Amino acid sequence: METGRNIIKELINIRLATEKDKLEIVKLSKEWENEKSTYGFFADELDYINKNRCFVAYIDDTVIGYLFGKVFESKQMKSIMPEGTPYFEVEEIYVTPKYRSCGVGSMLFDYLENMLKNEKITQMVLSTATKDYESVFNFYIKHKGMSFWSARLFKEIK
């Protein structure tokens, strides 16, 4: 299986999303909504996607994953960074089911991180509402070196 993943990784490229890619992101976002794997997630419209910096993973000309977000200045985040620090907020990262566990998410994340280093942006933040929190924490904390900052939990009282 590892050999298959390595072959796939060699075929994957990452780029800043083109206008055509953004239309594919809309389609993938609808796929994600239909998976019902994230609490409260609804597919994105093109207008919303256009307000973000978007990156895509692709093989040949087929988009197989995306990451998007934007730069903000920190406010009321003193426990993790000084007030006014520019940071990149990852809004969404998604990989089609066929290519999960093949390194696509890591490649998107690494591409973004290298780009941010070049822009002298030293902080990245994201939130998640996934139903599979163990996998997400494993990916972000163990594999991508992020730190845990806070959690918001819920329970339906019946």
Helices and strands as residue ranges (DSSP letters): H 2-11, E 12-16, H 19-35, H 46-49, E 53-59, E 62-73, E 86-95, G 97-99, H 104-118, E 123-126, H 133-137, I 138-143
